[in-house]
Amino acid sequence: MQFQPTGPVPQQDQVAFHRTELGVILGLYGRMVAAGEWRDYGISCLREVAVFSIFRRTAEHPIYRIEKRPKLRDRQGQYSVIGMDGQILKRGHDLKTVLRVLERKLIRAVE
């Protein structure tokens, strides 16, 4: 007798963020929420891309999207940060390096 799984069959052709990647992203997200810059996020896992969308308010369009595209791993890099207007702000192979473009927004001059 062979074991037959019950319930939904997991999608093998779906891109998702790994736990360590989410840890890096959520660490930055938490700092930006504490600074009052960001308020909400959404995660989409699609066939060719995983997207972490960042919102200033819940009912808006995302102000930033962090994308993971494994097919670009050997070219420009699989990670990218995209602005509200669709412009790619930073792209690369290392997630922490790519996210530095958003951390600069956290640093402000203190008077």
C-alpha positions in Angstrom: 0.0 0.0 0.0 1.3 3.4 -1.0 0.8 6.6 1.1 -1.5 9.1 -0.6 -1.3 12.7 0.8 -4.5 14.4 1.6 -5.2 18.1 1.3 -3.7 20.6 -1.2 -0.6 19.6 -3.0 2.2 22.1 -2.5 3.3 24.0 -5.6 6.8 23.2 -6.6 7.1 26.0 -9.2 6.4 28.8 -6.8 9.1 31.3 -5.7 9.2 32.2 -2.0 11.5 33.9 0.4 13.5 31.7 2.7 13.3 32.1 6.4 16.8 33.8 6.6 15.7 36.2 3.8 12.5 37.1 5.6 14.5 37.6 8.8 16.6 40.3 7.1 13.6 41.9 5.5 11.5 41.9 8.6 14.4 43.3 10.7 14.5 46.4 8.4 10.7 46.6 8.3 10.6 46.6 12.2 13.1 49.5 12.4 11.1 51.5 9.8 7.8 50.9 11.6 9.4 52.0 14.9 10.6 55.2 13.1 7.0 55.8 11.9 7.8 55.4 8.2 6.0 52.2 7.3 2.8 50.7 8.5 1.9 47.6 6.6 3.3 44.9 4.3 2.2 42.1 2.0 3.9 39.0 0.6 3.1 37.5 -2.8 4.7 34.2 -3.9 4.2 33.7 -7.6 5.6 31.4 -10.3 8.7 33.5 -11.2 8.9 36.1 -8.5 8.4 36.5 -4.7 7.4 40.0 -3.7 7.5 41.8 -0.3 5.4 44.9 -0.7 5.8 47.8 1.8 3.0 50.3 2.4 2.9 53.6 4.2 -0.9 53.2 4.8 -3.0 50.1 4.4 -5.2 51.2 1.5 -2.4 52.6 -0.7 -0.2 51.2 -3.5 3.1 49.9 -2.2 5.8 52.5 -1.8 8.5 49.9 -2.2 8.7 46.3 -3.5 11.4 43.9 -2.6 11.6 41.2 -5.3 13.3 37.9 -5.5 13.7 36.5 -9.1 15.8 33.4 -9.1 16.1 33.4 -12.9 18.2 36.5 -12.7 20.6 34.9 -10.2 23.5 34.5 -12.7 22.9 37.9 -14.4 22.2 41.1 -12.5 21.3 39.4 -9.2 18.1 37.9 -8.0 17.2 40.6 -5.4 15.9 44.1 -6.3 14.2 47.0 -4.6 11.6 48.8 -6.7 10.1 52.2 -6.0 6.5 53.3 -6.2 7.0 54.5 -9.8 8.4 51.2 -11.0 12.0 52.4 -11.0 14.6 49.8 -9.9 16.4 51.5 -7.0 19.0 48.7 -6.4 19.6 45.2 -7.7 22.2 42.7 -6.7 23.2 39.2 -5.5 23.2 39.9 -1.7 20.0 40.8 0.0 21.6 42.9 2.8 23.5 45.0 0.3 20.4 45.6 -1.8 18.3 46.7 1.2 20.9 49.3 2.2 19.2 51.7 -0.3 16.1 51.6 2.1 18.2 51.9 5.3 19.6 55.3 4.1 16.0 56.6 4.5 16.2 55.7 8.2 19.3 57.9 8.9 18.3 61.5 9.5 20.1 64.5 10.8 19.3 65.3 14.5 19.0 69.0 15.4 
